[in-house]
Amino acid sequence: MQTRDEKIDIVLCDFKKSPSISIGDYLYYKFGDPNNMDNRNECKIIVRVMEENDLIASNDGNIYFIQPKGIEILENGGWIKYAENKKRNEENMIATKVLEAEKITKETELLKWQMKTFWPLFVIAVVGSLMGFISLVWQIFNTLNK
């Protein structure tokens, strides 16, 4: 049993042989029993998917012509390869979004830590500077008094 993507790939390859195809009976006989309603519904779905993806277009509702996008997909390895690349790109986008969300979470944690540690370190630095200044003044005062 062929998958829907395999069927779309087969139909696209048939468009290589003929620039226009009368889709109705062609698909029904191509993929099984034309009297089987499940087969007819599957064929209608295939046509709808191909139209939605701008692979084919129709002038009168029954005769379909391949579109430039369909030709491009054929030249680049077919529908199955296109679908796999599209799925891989979507997975990469999702992974990128997850990484960006994790990065934002880590940056938020870092900012909270920086806010908590800034003031204590600032106070220690000020106290240390004051003590150094007082020590300097004390030494100068002691050397002048000798």
C-alpha positions in Angstrom: 0.0 0.0 0.0 1.4 3.3 -1.0 1.5 6.3 1.2 -0.1 9.6 0.2 3.3 11.2 -0.3 4.3 8.3 -2.6 1.1 8.8 -4.6 1.7 12.5 -5.0 5.2 11.8 -6.1 3.9 9.3 -8.7 1.4 11.9 -10.1 4.1 14.5 -10.3 6.3 12.2 -12.2 3.4 11.5 -14.6 3.2 15.2 -15.3 6.8 14.9 -16.6 5.4 12.7 -19.4 2.4 14.8 -20.1 2.0 18.6 -19.4 -1.7 18.2 -18.6 -3.7 15.3 -17.1 -7.4 14.7 -16.8 -7.2 13.9 -13.1 -10.6 12.3 -12.4 -10.5 8.8 -13.9 -6.8 8.8 -14.2 -6.3 8.8 -10.4 -9.1 6.4 -9.7 -7.7 3.8 -12.0 -4.1 4.6 -11.2 -4.4 3.9 -7.5 -7.0 1.1 -7.3 -10.7 0.4 -7.8 -12.6 3.4 -9.3 -15.8 2.2 -7.7 -14.4 2.1 -4.2 -15.5 5.3 -2.3 -12.4 5.2 0.0 -10.2 5.2 -3.1 -12.2 8.1 -4.6 -11.9 10.1 -1.4 -8.2 9.5 -1.2 -7.8 10.6 -4.8 -9.7 13.8 -4.0 -7.5 14.4 -1.0 -4.4 13.9 -3.2 -5.7 16.5 -5.7 -6.5 19.0 -2.9 -3.1 18.6 -1.3 -1.4 19.1 -4.7 -3.5 22.2 -5.3 -2.9 23.7 -1.8 0.8 23.2 -2.3 0.7 24.9 -5.7 1.9 21.8 -7.5 -1.0 21.7 -10.0 -3.8 24.0 -11.2 -6.9 23.5 -13.2 -8.5 25.6 -15.9 -11.9 23.8 -16.1 -12.0 21.6 -13.0 -10.9 18.3 -14.5 -7.8 19.0 -16.6 -4.8 19.9 -14.5 -1.5 21.5 -15.4 1.7 21.3 -13.5 2.8 24.6 -11.9 6.3 26.0 -11.7 6.6 24.9 -8.0 5.7 21.3 -9.1 8.4 21.4 -11.8 10.9 22.7 -9.3 10.1 20.0 -6.8 10.4 17.4 -9.6 13.8 18.7 -10.6 15.0 18.7 -7.0 14.3 15.0 -6.3 10.5 14.7 -6.1 7.7 15.2 -3.6 9.0 12.7 -1.0 12.4 14.4 -0.8 10.6 17.8 -0.6 8.3 16.6 2.2 11.2 15.1 4.1 13.2 18.4 3.8 10.1 20.4 4.8 9.6 18.2 7.9 13.4 18.4 8.8 13.2 22.2 8.5 10.2 22.4 10.7 11.9 20.2 13.3 15.0 22.4 13.1 12.8 25.5 13.6 11.1 23.9 16.7 14.5 22.9 18.1 15.8 26.5 17.6 12.8 27.9 19.3 13.3 25.5 22.3 16.9 26.5 22.5 16.0 30.2 22.4 13.5 29.7 25.2 16.1 27.9 27.3 18.6 30.7 26.6 16.1 33.3 27.7 15.4 31.3 30.9 19.1 31.0 31.7 19.6 34.7 31.0 16.7 35.6 33.3 18.2 33.4 36.1 21.6 35.1 35.6 20.0 38.6 35.8 18.3 37.6 39.0 21.6 36.3 40.5 23.4 39.5 39.4 20.7 41.7 41.1 21.0 39.7 44.3 24.8 39.8 44.4 25.4 43.4 43.2 24.5 45.3 46.3 26.4 43.2 48.8 29.5 43.3 46.6 29.1 47.1 46.1 28.8 47.6 49.9 32.0 45.5 50.5 33.8 47.5 47.8 32.8 50.8 49.4 33.8 49.7 52.9 37.1 48.5 51.6 37.8 51.8 49.8 36.9 53.7 52.9 39.2 51.6 55.0 42.0 52.1 52.5 41.4 55.8 52.4 41.3 56.0 56.2 44.5 53.9 56.4 46.3 56.3 53.9 45.2 59.3 55.9 46.3 57.7 59.1 49.7 56.9 57.7 50.1 60.4 56.4 49.1 61.9 59.7 51.5 59.6 61.6 54.4 60.5 59.3 53.7 64.2 59.7 53.6 64.0 63.5 57.0 62.3 63.8 
